Amino acid sequence: MARCGLHPEEPAVATCARCGTFLCAECVELVPEGSVCEPCRARLRMDGPASRVAWGALGLGVAGLVLLPCSLGIPLPTLVAGAGAMVLGLRETGRIRRAESPVRGKWPARVGWVLGGLTLLLVLVWVAMFLFLAIDR
């Protein structure tokens, strides 16, 4: 009977879809590719493409800056895009740090939350200027 590659005292219940190592019930990690061992799971996280969340953060960050001149009357869409970019970017950056998302998503997530923060800062400056001019009259 086959035994787990990491726990020789345990019987194997599966094999790694990437490297073929025998796995016990404790070692099995289920991913879209099948059951994999922990080293292969780490490689999948490192090698995978950037997640949709990372690209979404980047897209919202860019959208916030693009919407900025268009929303001088009501900055709500710009605020939503900027805040969304920051939330998604920071969330994805944390997932990458915990090795739960592919490392390739690091730059779109970071650029997204930086652009989102810049958008929010510019809206805040615009609102402050508007209020200052309104009070000055």
N, CA, C and O of each residue as an XYZ file, in Angstrom:
548
protein
N       0.850     -1.190      0.000
C       0.000      0.000      0.000
C       0.891      1.246      0.000
O       1.886      1.298      0.723
N       0.536      2.244     -0.805
C       1.322      3.468     -0.913
C       1.196      4.298      0.353
O       0.161      4.295      1.020
N       2.273      5.011      0.670
C       2.339      5.869      1.866
C       2.580      7.312      1.445
O       3.148      7.572      0.384
N       2.148      8.242      2.277
C       2.317      9.669      2.028
C       3.809     10.004      1.945
O       4.612      9.475      2.713
N       4.172     10.885      1.010
C       5.553     11.293      0.856
C       6.066     12.127      2.019
O       7.260     12.090      2.315
N       5.197     12.878      2.686
C       5.604     13.706      3.827
C       5.331     13.041      5.174
O       6.019     13.327      6.154
N       4.338     12.160      5.233
C       3.966     11.464      6.467
C       3.971      9.957      6.186
O       2.917      9.389      5.899
N       5.133      9.299      6.263
C       5.237      7.876      5.892
C       4.336      6.951      6.714
O       4.042      5.837      6.280
N       3.901      7.389      7.876
C       3.035      6.555      8.714
C       1.582      6.566      8.237
O       0.786      5.731      8.667
N       1.231      7.502      7.355
C      -0.141      7.642      6.867
C      -0.294      7.003      5.480
O       0.609      7.106      4.650
N      -1.428      6.348      5.228
C      -1.657      5.795      3.887
C      -1.976      6.905      2.883
O      -2.572      7.922      3.240
N      -1.584      6.706      1.654
C      -1.840      7.687      0.601
C      -3.287      7.572      0.135
O      -3.824      6.473     -0.003
N      -3.909      8.730     -0.107
C      -5.281      8.753     -0.619
C      -5.344      9.390     -2.012
O      -6.367      9.310     -2.692
N      -4.247     10.021     -2.428
C      -4.199     10.686     -3.727
C      -2.748     10.877     -4.131
O      -1.828     10.636     -3.350
N      -2.566     11.313     -5.357
C      -1.231     11.692     -5.826
C      -1.287     13.122     -6.333
O      -2.332     13.600     -6.775
N      -0.158     13.791     -6.265
C      -0.062     15.168     -6.737
C      -0.189     15.173     -8.261
O       0.493     14.414     -8.949
N      -1.052     16.022     -8.774
C      -1.280     16.109    -10.213
C      -0.069     16.671    -10.951
O       0.068     16.458    -12.155
N       0.812     17.385    -10.248
C       1.983     17.991    -10.901
C       3.237     17.137    -10.788
O       3.943     16.952    -11.779
N       3.531     16.608     -9.591
C       4.800     15.902     -9.406
C       4.636     14.404     -9.136
O       5.619     13.666     -9.189
N       3.421     13.943     -8.850
C       3.182     12.523     -8.631
C       3.446     12.024     -7.230
O       3.353     10.820     -6.992
N       3.769     12.893     -6.292
C       4.017     12.500     -4.905
C       2.736     11.946     -4.295
O       1.650     12.479     -4.523
N       2.869     10.858     -3.509
C       1.712     10.323     -2.799
C       1.340     11.260     -1.668
O       2.209     11.816     -0.996
N       0.023     11.433     -1.460
C      -0.482     12.372     -0.460
C      -1.459     11.684      0.483
O      -2.285     10.878      0.053
N      -1.361     12.009      1.780
C      -2.358     11.525      2.742
C      -3.505     12.535      2.786
O      -3.448     13.567      2.117
N      -4.529     12.248      3.556
C      -5.699     13.127      3.641
C      -5.330     14.515      4.154
O      -5.959     15.501      3.769
N      -4.325     14.603      5.012
C      -3.915     15.882      5.577
C      -3.161     16.746      4.552
O      -3.242     17.974      4.591
N      -2.441     16.107      3.653
C      -1.595     16.829      2.698
C      -2.316     17.251      1.421
O      -1.808     18.106      0.696
N      -3.466     16.687      1.127
C      -4.143     16.957     -0.134
C      -4.613     18.412     -0.167
O      -5.297     18.873      0.747
N      -4.240     19.124     -1.224
C      -4.701     20.482     -1.489
C      -5.444     20.440     -2.812
O      -4.866     20.064     -3.832
N      -6.712     20.817     -2.813
C      -7.500     20.791     -4.046
C      -7.418     22.145     -4.753
O      -7.702     23.187     -4.163
N      -7.031     22.107     -6.007
C      -6.961     23.286     -6.863
C      -7.635     22.914     -8.181
O      -7.947     21.743     -8.396
N      -7.866     23.881     -9.067
C      -8.511     23.530    -10.341
C      -7.764     22.450    -11.136
O      -8.381     21.715    -11.907
N      -6.446     22.351    -10.952
C      -5.659     21.346    -11.664
C      -5.836     19.945    -11.072
O      -5.404     18.971    -11.687
N      -6.449     19.819     -9.909
C      -6.622     18.534     -9.218
C      -6.042     18.624     -7.823
O      -5.929     19.714     -7.262
N      -5.672     17.475     -7.256
C      -5.057     17.491     -5.928
C      -3.554     17.666     -6.101
O      -2.933     17.007     -6.935
N      -2.971     18.569     -5.295
C      -1.541     18.854     -5.378
C      -0.938     18.887     -3.982
O      -1.642     19.078     -2.991
N       0.379     18.698     -3.921
C       1.088     18.801     -2.649
C       1.373     20.283     -2.359
O       1.194     21.129     -3.235
N       1.807     20.591     -1.156
C       2.035     21.982     -0.767
C       3.138     22.644     -1.603
O       2.949     23.788     -2.016
N       4.286     21.990     -1.880
C       5.289     22.653     -2.732
C       4.753     22.985     -4.126
O       5.049     24.051     -4.666
N       3.972     22.084     -4.706
C       3.409     22.362     -6.033
C       2.348     23.456     -5.954
O       2.213     24.253     -6.883
N       1.599     23.503     -4.863
C       0.602     24.563     -4.693
C       1.294     25.918     -4.629
O       0.813     26.894     -5.204
N       2.429     25.976     -3.925
C       3.189     27.226     -3.856
C       3.686     27.620     -5.245
O       3.661     28.800     -5.596
N       4.137     26.648     -6.038
C       4.584     26.942     -7.400
C       3.429     27.436     -8.260
O       3.612     28.329     -9.087
N       2.247     26.868     -8.075
C       1.079     27.313     -8.843
C       0.748     28.769     -8.514
O       0.397     29.546     -9.402
N       0.858     29.129     -7.257
C       0.580     30.507     -6.863
C       1.613     31.459     -7.464
O       1.273     32.569     -7.873
N       2.856     31.031     -7.518
C       3.920     31.876     -8.043
C       3.825     32.004     -9.560
O       4.064     33.081    -10.105
N       3.480     30.916    -10.247
C       3.513     30.887    -11.702
C       2.230     31.367    -12.353
O       2.222     31.671    -13.546
N       1.157     31.441    -11.600
C      -0.134     31.756    -12.208
C      -0.221     33.187    -12.691
O       0.566     34.037    -12.274
N      -1.170     33.457    -13.567
C      -1.357     34.835    -14.044
C      -1.971     35.700    -12.945
O      -2.524     35.191    -11.971
N      -1.866     36.993    -13.118
C      -2.455     37.928    -12.159
C      -3.962     37.698    -12.091
O      -4.604     37.399    -13.098
N      -4.511     37.841    -10.897
C      -5.934     37.581    -10.711
C      -6.781     38.713    -11.296
O      -6.287     39.802    -11.586
N      -8.052     38.420    -11.458
C      -8.993     39.433    -11.947
C      -9.136     40.582    -10.948
O      -9.398     41.721    -11.335
N      -8.962     40.276     -9.672
C      -9.070     41.323     -8.645
C      -7.943     42.332     -8.823
O      -8.167     43.538     -8.719
N      -6.727     41.843     -9.093
C      -5.595     42.750     -9.297
C      -5.826     43.642    -10.508
O      -5.600     44.850    -10.449
N      -6.275     43.043    -11.607
C      -6.560     43.836    -12.810
C      -7.746     44.765    -12.582
O      -7.778     45.869    -13.124
N      -8.725     44.331    -11.783
C      -9.859     45.197    -11.461
C      -9.438     46.422    -10.673
O      -9.945     47.522    -10.898
N      -8.497     46.227     -9.736
C      -7.981     47.362     -8.968
C      -7.297     48.354     -9.887
O      -7.498     49.562     -9.763
N      -6.488     47.849    -10.810
C      -5.811     48.731    -11.759
C      -6.831     49.456    -12.640
O      -6.709     50.659    -12.867
N      -7.818     48.739    -13.126
C      -8.838     49.350    -13.981
C      -9.622     50.433    -13.258
O      -9.881     51.498    -13.819
N     -10.001     50.163    -12.013
C     -10.734     51.182    -11.252
C      -9.864     52.391    -10.950
O     -10.348     53.523    -10.950
N      -8.570     52.155    -10.692
C      -7.668     53.280    -10.453
C      -7.551     54.182    -11.661
O      -7.597     55.407    -11.540
N      -7.399     53.573    -12.830
C      -7.331     54.350    -14.072
C      -8.669     55.049    -14.337
O      -8.701     56.214    -14.734
N      -9.764     54.328    -14.115
C     -11.093     54.923    -14.342
C     -11.313     56.125    -13.433
O     -11.897     57.123    -13.854
N     -10.851     56.037    -12.192
C     -11.009     57.161    -11.277
C     -10.307     58.407    -11.780
O     -10.852     59.508    -11.702
N      -9.087     58.233    -12.302
C      -8.366     59.395    -12.830
C      -9.002     59.919    -14.112
O      -9.032     61.128    -14.343
N      -9.509     59.014    -14.945
C     -10.160     59.439    -16.181
C     -11.460     60.181    -15.878
O     -11.794     61.159    -16.547
N     -12.184     59.714    -14.876
C     -13.457     60.351    -14.518
C     -13.278     61.670    -13.776
O     -14.225     62.451    -13.682
N     -12.103     61.931    -13.256
C     -11.885     63.123    -12.438
C     -12.280     64.423    -13.142
O     -13.032     65.206    -12.560
N     -11.813     64.690    -14.359
C     -12.241     65.948    -15.001
C     -13.718     65.959    -15.382
O     -14.324     67.026    -15.487
N     -14.297     64.787    -15.588
C     -15.701     64.707    -16.012
C     -16.665     64.916    -14.850
O     -17.832     65.245    -15.063
N     -16.189     64.730    -13.632
C     -17.103     64.755    -12.490
C     -16.857     65.954    -11.585
O     -16.944     65.835    -10.363
N     -16.554     67.093    -12.164
C     -16.298     68.273    -11.339
C     -17.555     68.755    -10.622
O     -17.461     69.388     -9.571
N     -18.722     68.463    -11.174
C     -19.957     68.861    -10.508
C     -20.308     67.907     -9.375
O     -20.549     68.342     -8.249
N     -20.337     66.620     -9.662
C     -20.665     65.594     -8.668
C     -19.560     64.544     -8.712
O     -19.524     63.741     -9.644
N     -18.656     64.526     -7.730
C     -17.517     63.612     -7.775
C     -17.820     62.187     -7.296
O     -16.894     61.420     -7.033
N     -19.096     61.826     -7.180
C     -19.423     60.503     -6.637
C     -18.853     59.340     -7.455
O     -18.270     58.434     -6.859
N     -18.988     59.313     -8.794
C     -18.404     58.192     -9.538
C     -16.890     58.095     -9.364
O     -16.332     57.001     -9.296
N     -16.239     59.246     -9.292
C     -14.793     59.259     -9.098
C     -14.442     58.730     -7.714
O     -13.485     57.971     -7.561
N     -15.208     59.128     -6.711
C     -14.965     58.625     -5.357
C     -15.150     57.113     -5.281
O     -14.354     56.418     -4.648
N     -16.184     56.611     -5.916
C     -16.448     55.171     -5.905
C     -15.316     54.421     -6.597
O     -14.848     53.399     -6.095
N     -14.874     54.926     -7.753
C     -13.792     54.264     -8.482
C     -12.500     54.305     -7.680
O     -11.795     53.299     -7.596
N     -12.180     55.441     -7.096
C     -10.952     55.559     -6.303
C     -10.976     54.684     -5.068
O      -9.997     54.000     -4.770
N     -12.092     54.697     -4.341
C     -12.203     53.859     -3.140
C     -12.193     52.379     -3.502
O     -11.577     51.574     -2.805
N     -12.875     52.015     -4.592
C     -12.880     50.621     -5.035
C     -11.493     50.146     -5.412
O     -11.111     49.022     -5.088
N     -10.727     51.000     -6.099
C      -9.356     50.644     -6.478
C      -8.496     50.433     -5.245
O      -7.699     49.497     -5.192
N      -8.653     51.296     -4.256
C      -7.860     51.143     -3.031
C      -8.226     49.864     -2.292
O      -7.346     49.118     -1.863
N      -9.513     49.611     -2.145
C      -9.951     48.421     -1.412
C      -9.496     47.148     -2.121
O      -8.914     46.262     -1.495
N      -9.761     47.054     -3.429
C      -9.369     45.856     -4.166
C      -7.854     45.681     -4.198
O      -7.351     44.573     -4.015
N      -7.127     46.777     -4.432
C      -5.670     46.704     -4.499
C      -5.051     46.291     -3.179
O      -4.160     45.442     -3.150
N      -5.510     46.877     -2.092
C      -4.970     46.507     -0.774
C      -5.343     45.078     -0.403
O      -4.535     44.348      0.171
N      -6.556     44.686     -0.729
C      -6.996     43.311     -0.444
C      -6.141     42.301     -1.208
O      -5.689     41.306     -0.641
N      -5.926     42.561     -2.482
C      -5.150     41.634     -3.303
C      -3.678     41.630     -2.893
O      -3.036     40.580     -2.914
N      -3.147     42.775     -2.525
C      -1.762     42.828     -2.051
C      -1.603     41.976     -0.797
O      -0.601     41.277     -0.648
N      -2.574     42.026      0.099
C      -2.540     41.178      1.296
C      -2.627     39.703      0.946
O      -1.928     38.882      1.539
N      -3.478     39.361     -0.009
C      -3.593     37.953     -0.433
C      -2.291     37.464     -1.053
O      -1.903     36.313     -0.853
N      -1.621     38.319     -1.796
C      -0.335     37.940     -2.386
C       0.695     37.737     -1.280
O       1.470     36.781     -1.324
N       0.713     38.613     -0.302
C       1.653     38.492      0.814
C       1.433     37.192      1.583
O       2.390     36.579      2.057
N       0.170     36.768      1.707
C      -0.137     35.507      2.409
C      -0.045     34.297      1.477
O      -0.399     33.188      1.876
N       0.420     34.494      0.252
C       0.575     33.434     -0.756
C      -0.760     32.787     -1.094
O      -0.827     31.574     -1.290
N      -1.820     33.581     -1.165
C      -3.131     33.086     -1.561
C      -3.485     33.492     -2.987
O      -4.468     33.003     -3.544
N      -2.695     34.379     -3.579
C      -2.904     34.829     -4.953
C      -1.569     34.827     -5.676
O      -0.518     34.880     -5.036
N      -1.595     34.765     -7.003
C      -0.345     34.740     -7.768
C       0.472     36.018     -7.583
O      -0.076     37.116     -7.492
N       1.777     35.850     -7.528
C       2.677     36.976     -7.331
C       2.646     37.931     -8.520
O       2.938     39.117     -8.369
N       2.302     37.433     -9.679
C       2.252     38.303    -10.868
C       1.203     39.403    -10.748
O       1.228     40.357    -11.526
N       0.295     39.295     -9.807
C      -0.709     40.331     -9.612
C      -0.241     41.468     -8.727
O      -1.000     42.400     -8.459
N       1.011     41.401     -8.265
C       1.496     42.415     -7.330
C       1.512     43.812     -7.948
O       1.022     44.764     -7.341
N       2.076     43.937     -9.158
C       2.167     45.291     -9.721
C       0.815     45.869    -10.100
O       0.587     47.047     -9.826
N      -0.122     45.104    -10.727
C      -1.412     45.765    -11.009
C      -2.170     46.121     -9.734
O      -2.861     47.139     -9.687
N      -2.046     45.286     -8.698
C      -2.738     45.585     -7.441
C      -2.153     46.835     -6.788
O      -2.892     47.705     -6.326
N      -0.834     46.919     -6.752
C      -0.195     48.086     -6.129
C      -0.453     49.365     -6.913
O      -0.782     50.401     -6.335
N      -0.303     49.286     -8.231
C      -0.555     50.481     -9.046
C      -2.024     50.893     -8.906
O      -2.332     52.085     -8.870
N      -2.925     49.919     -8.829
C      -4.345     50.222     -8.655
C      -4.621     50.959     -7.366
O      -5.335     51.961     -7.362
N      -4.051     50.462     -6.246
C      -4.366     51.169     -4.998
C      -3.656     52.499     -4.900
O      -4.156     53.404     -4.232
N      -2.503     52.656     -5.541
C      -1.849     53.967     -5.556
C      -2.669     54.956     -6.389
O      -2.873     56.097     -5.973
N      -3.140     54.521     -7.569
C      -3.976     55.397     -8.393
C      -5.289     55.729     -7.686
O      -5.775     56.856     -7.777
N      -5.864     54.753     -6.982
C      -7.083     55.011     -6.215
C      -6.855     56.035     -5.119
O      -7.683     56.922     -4.909
N      -5.731     55.916     -4.419
C      -5.399     56.899     -3.378
C      -5.165     58.276     -3.955
O      -5.588     59.279     -3.381
N      -4.487     58.325     -5.099
C      -4.256     59.605     -5.765
C      -5.578     60.236     -6.194
O      -5.773     61.444     -6.055
N      -6.473     59.418     -6.709
C      -7.793     59.911     -7.114
C      -8.539     60.499     -5.922
O      -9.087     61.599     -6.000
N      -8.554     59.758     -4.821
C      -9.244     60.255     -3.624
C      -8.606     61.533     -3.099
O      -9.305     62.441     -2.650
N      -7.286     61.604     -3.156
C      -6.598     62.814     -2.704
C      -6.957     64.013     -3.586
O      -7.209     65.108     -3.084
N      -6.977     63.797     -4.895
C      -7.327     64.894     -5.805
C      -8.778     65.341     -5.624
O      -9.070     66.534     -5.702
N      -9.674     64.407     -5.387
C     -11.076     64.777     -5.133
C     -11.169     65.560     -3.828
O     -11.905     66.543     -3.744
N     -10.432     65.132     -2.820
C     -10.435     65.840     -1.532
C      -9.915     67.267     -1.702
O     -10.483     68.202     -1.138
N      -8.844     67.440     -2.472
C      -8.312     68.783     -2.728
C      -9.337     69.619     -3.486
O      -9.541     70.792     -3.173
N      -9.987     69.009     -4.493
C     -10.988     69.747     -5.268
C     -12.150     70.186     -4.379
O     -12.599     71.328     -4.470
N     -12.635     69.302     -3.531
C     -13.754     69.638     -2.630
C     -13.317     70.715     -1.645
O     -14.088     71.629     -1.353
N     -12.093     70.624     -1.129
C     -11.603     71.643     -0.194
C     -11.511     73.002     -0.882
O     -11.891     74.017     -0.298
N     -11.013     73.031     -2.110
C     -10.945     74.277     -2.857
C     -12.347     74.844     -3.112
O     -12.569     76.047     -2.978
N     -13.284     73.973     -3.478
C     -14.654     74.404     -3.722
C     -15.253     75.015     -2.456
O     -15.867     76.081     -2.507
N     -15.073     74.338     -1.319
C     -15.603     74.863     -0.067
C     -14.918     76.162      0.337
O     -15.568     77.079      0.840
N     -13.610     76.244      0.119
C     -12.873     77.464      0.454
C     -13.377     78.634     -0.373
O     -13.578     79.731      0.149
N     -13.581     78.399     -1.668
C     -14.087     79.472     -2.531
C     -15.542     79.823     -2.201
O     -15.933     80.987     -2.295
N     -16.337     78.833     -1.819
C     -17.729     79.087     -1.455
C     -17.816     79.890     -0.175
O     -18.685     80.752     -0.049
N     -16.939     79.627      0.777
C     -16.953     80.345      2.046
C     -16.394     81.753      1.856
O     -16.846     82.690      2.514
N     -15.423     81.912      0.971
C     -14.762     83.181      0.737
C     -15.691     84.205      0.096
O     -15.470     85.409      0.231
N     -16.716     83.749     -0.592
C     -17.639     84.669     -1.263
C     -18.483     85.333     -0.290
O     -19.328     86.148     -0.659
